[in-house]
Amino acid sequence: MMGFYFSRLVEIYPFFLKGLWMTSKIAFISLVTCTLIGFILGIFRSGKNIILKRIVGVYVAFVRGTPFVVQIFIVFFILPEWGLQLDAFPAALLAMAIMGSAFICEIVAGGIDSISKGQWEAAASSGLTLAQQLRLVIVPQAMRVILPPLVGQYVLLIKDTSVVSVIGVMELTRVGWVTVVRIPEGLMVFSLVGVLYFSISYPLILLSNYLERKMALE
Amino acid sequence: MIEFKNVNKWFNKLHVLNNINLKIPKGEVLVICGPSGSGKSTLIRCINRLERIQKGEIIVNNTPVHDKSSNLTKLRAQIGFVFQQFHLYPHMTVLQNVMLAPVNVKKLDKKVAEKIAREKLEKVGLTEKASAYPAQLSGGQQQRVAIARGLAMSPEIMLFDEPTSALDPEMIGEVLDVMVKLVSEGMTMCVVTHEMGFAKKVAHRVLFMDEGTIVETGTPDDFFDHPKTDRAAEFISKILTH
């Protein structure tokens, strides 16, 4: 029996490695873009410009208030009606960027808001420009508040990449689906999928825990 | 050097600065006192535009502070500001705190900025704390670092917003000593404080504010010993007996 499972595993594993590679690719690109966009939005969200603050607020509320699957469908099926036709892979990346940046925006804004007004005033009164105040004084301090939940958010984003399987991107979850209709060992297939996800996200979970303890100590 | 012309400011309906006219010549040491909420902190915070004004004009060294076309960075670089709560940057060492603005605003070479920073730390008596972090210092030491940080930009004006109010009594002296030293070097200073001893010893002029207006000005001796208004007399008796 075990020998049979093993030979199945040997048979299907190249397929799963491809899926893992695709998942890693989507996750990596998404984490980078979500972080960049999320920080910019977060700075606007915590800033003094009321109009930008409101616009970002509406964006965040919309993204947080709708399921990710629906957002993917909008990007993949509705945007083409407005002239933006994307393949599944870029559509997946765009949807991830929209969703992830909204969550990271809130984490960043929360971190910046936690810094006292006095720090801004001290930096401003010495002649630093707004960008310098942020870069040299505010963000380095806010990072202590931002980092633990940010890494936690990364774990969620990695798992959320599984949702892009609904538009046919051949990532890990999709590979699981496709495999399971061809062979009878469903439990083994999705166990394997689960283990592979876990192998990417667990190091980040450990990092998040570590950061939380470290920041709490300081 | 600093001039207020019919300056008015409101916080919503509260009239915090009511038609302020004031001239502070170069080299003057002005002490501003008054009950809390009288607008004294707001007054000096308007000088480097930490607060906006709604009416009137403030001119510092021929620059209209509240004019949109004025170069705010350049203006602020020549005005040092010391806060009640110090507001040192907790993620930087003492030396980095003092060097930050010279390097990033004046674009000084790091070595030059470090030399200046060490000079200023020596002036406030904290040479040996250069590599410490603010959290490792006492309140009095933190405030002296804050003064050094202001001085590192070689400002023409130093503004102090209740610099000793957050300190334990035994630490007030060390901060005032540093400020007295600055007076002897001819620095133009506006100091919001209730430290009568400091005012009597070094101030050229005392300004008493209440409810957003300048009620009374005079030399320290005149003001504290022979106040002209009842409000000032009442205030002085309160800070004497507290």
Chai-1 contact restraints between the chains, C-beta under 6 A:
chainA,res_idxA,chainB,res_idxB,connection_type,confidence,min_distance_angstrom,max_distance_angstrom,comment,restraint_id
A,G118,B,Q85,contact,1.0,0.0,6.0,A-B,restraint_1
A,G118,B,H87,contact,1.0,0.0,6.0,A-B,restraint_2
A,E121,B,L50,contact,1.0,0.0,6.0,A-B,restraint_3
A,A122,B,H87,contact,1.0,0.0,6.0,A-B,restraint_4
A,S125,B,N48,contact,1.0,0.0,6.0,A-B,restraint_5
A,S125,B,R76,contact,1.0,0.0,6.0,A-B,restraint_6
A,S125,B,F81,contact,1.0,0.0,6.0,A-B,restraint_7
A,S126,B,A101,contact,1.0,0.0,6.0,A-B,restraint_8
A,G127,B,T73,contact,1.0,0.0,6.0,A-B,restraint_9
A,G127,B,R76,contact,1.0,0.0,6.0,A-B,restraint_10
A,G127,B,A77,contact,1.0,0.0,6.0,A-B,restraint_11
A,G127,B,A101,contact,1.0,0.0,6.0,A-B,restraint_12
A,G127,B,V105,contact,1.0,0.0,6.0,A-B,restraint_13
A,Q132,B,N104,contact,1.0,0.0,6.0,A-B,restraint_14
A,V137,B,Y89,contact,1.0,0.0,6.0,A-B,restraint_15
A,P140,B,H91,contact,1.0,0.0,6.0,A-B,restraint_16
A,Q141,B,H91,contact,1.0,0.0,6.0,A-B,restraint_17
